[in-house]
Amino acid sequence: MIYDVVIIGAGPAGLSAGLYAARARMSTLIIEKEAAGGQIATTDEVANYPGSVEDATGPSLVARMVEQAEGFGAKRISDTIESVDVAGKIKILKGEKEEYQARTVIVATGAVPKHIGCPGEKELTGRGVSYCATCDGAFFEDLEVFVVGGGDSAVEEAMYLTKFARKVTIVHRRDQLRAAKSIQEKALKNEKIEYLWDSVITELKGDGLLESMVVKNVKTGEESEIFADEDDGTFGVFVFVGYDPANKLFEGLVQMENGYIVTDDNMATNIPGVFAAGDNRVKSLRQVVTATADGAIAATQAEKYIENNFEE
Amino acid sequence: MIELNKENFEEEVLTAEGTVLVDFWSPSCEPCKALMPHVHELEEEFGDKIKFTSLDITKARRVAIGQKVLGLPVIAIYQNGERVDGVVGDEATTKSVKELVEKYS
């Protein structure tokens, strides 16, 4: 079958696109790689999404979005797209399991956490180094934890981690946080949070588990090594230093800028019938609220594109 | 899938003969929960060659740390009580887990 709309990615952008597309009675398929939700699925608290209920968590918000999109008839499947051919009028997406055909494609692949990029990081991932506080926070009950970064995610996740950890130290390369003021105010009141300013991690060490790390002061150039408490034997390093767009599939196929897909105000890329929505496109604010807006616009424009380019 | 805990981990994994798969997970780990149905599917196909088990780390945190597991998801393969292979974090995908299971069955 040829779908009217195939959406790659089931985060807020993809699910919102799915909801709008299915509501417009277009045949709609949402393809998700692993779990629905994207980054927000591993976020503990969603306080800034308008209309969000109190104590809304990422997973609960996503679950409601999924239910809503499916309620209008969007189909959801789990597959990993390995290659795409979007040049023709009918777009072909080759997945691990199946091949899909579509009149329009909405690329809502989102972004993935950036790594520090220092020696030892890869070897110690899952052994003390983590990119997901809700996944791994519980391991660090009464242990020491370091959070790398100074943006909203870093500070919010640092606060979440104080539920478990004995002490949480924010390691930031500048001398002040970049997070929203309201988040900073909350964090500054939290007695379990300490700060290591002007600092970056240059090496992570450990045999099997994270045991020490080398921290460099970017102002003085001085390096020092921080060791795990002897009784603990290990500690945690949670990395929130930004995100990279997950656009590999479309490299060389659609126009990009620094790895982000370039779209117009209608979410259209330079390839007819291919739209982008969410964190993977060039934009100034990457939040759930802008992702869902992108998705709605992309789906509406996909409908227009089909009306203009395909006969009934 | 055998549910592991503090009491039976040693018997079911560390002193068990043959090949054992351990799915380390926690209720707040969304990627782990997304992976779980795929692991169940693999059990139906390969359950006669590999013993499939899962450990909720919130009920046995020290056991997990003892196995040098300090981040999720982890799908680990044990042979005669020795951890011989596994996939961790972002690397644990439906594809990589399937390849892992096929390699040891």
Boltz contact constraints between the chains, C-beta under 6 A:
constraints:
  - contact:
      token1: [A, 34]
      token2: [B, 34]
      max_distance: 6.0
  - contact:
      token1: [A, 35]
      token2: [B, 30]
      max_distance: 6.0
  - contact:
      token1: [A, 35]
      token2: [B, 31]
      max_distance: 6.0
  - contact:
      token1: [A, 35]
      token2: [B, 34]
      max_distance: 6.0
  - contact:
      token1: [A, 41]
      token2: [B, 30]
      max_distance: 6.0
  - contact:
      token1: [A, 42]
      token2: [B, 30]
      max_distance: 6.0
  - contact:
      token1: [A, 59]
      token2: [B, 30]
      max_distance: 6.0
  - contact:
      token1: [A, 125]
      token2: [B, 89]
      max_distance: 6.0
  - contact:
      token1: [A, 126]
      token2: [B, 71]
      max_distance: 6.0
  - contact:
      token1: [A, 126]
      token2: [B, 74]
      max_distance: 6.0
  - contact:
      token1: [A, 126]
      token2: [B, 88]
      max_distance: 6.0
  - contact:
      token1: [A, 126]
      token2: [B, 89]
      max_distance: 6.0
  - contact:
      token1: [A, 127]
      token2: [B, 68]
      max_distance: 6.0
  - contact:
      token1: [A, 127]
      token2: [B, 70]
      max_distance: 6.0
  - contact:
      token1: [A, 128]
      token2: [B, 70]
      max_distance: 6.0
  - contact:
      token1: [A, 130]
      token2: [B, 71]
      max_distance: 6.0
  - contact:
      token1: [A, 134]
      token2: [B, 28]
      max_distance: 6.0
  - contact:
      token1: [A, 135]
      token2: [B, 29]
      max_distance: 6.0
  - contact:
      token1: [A, 135]
      token2: [B, 72]
      max_distance: 6.0
  - contact:
      token1: [A, 136]
      token2: [B, 71]
      max_distance: 6.0
  - contact:
      token1: [A, 136]
      token2: [B, 72]
      max_distance: 6.0
  - contact:
      token1: [A, 138]
      token2: [B, 26]
      max_distance: 6.0
  - contact:
      token1: [A, 138]
      token2: [B, 58]
      max_distance: 6.0
  - contact:
      token1: [A, 139]
      token2: [B, 70]
      max_distance: 6.0
  - contact:
      token1: [A, 208]
      token2: [B, 68]
      max_distance: 6.0
  - contact:
      token1: [A, 209]
      token2: [B, 68]
      max_distance: 6.0
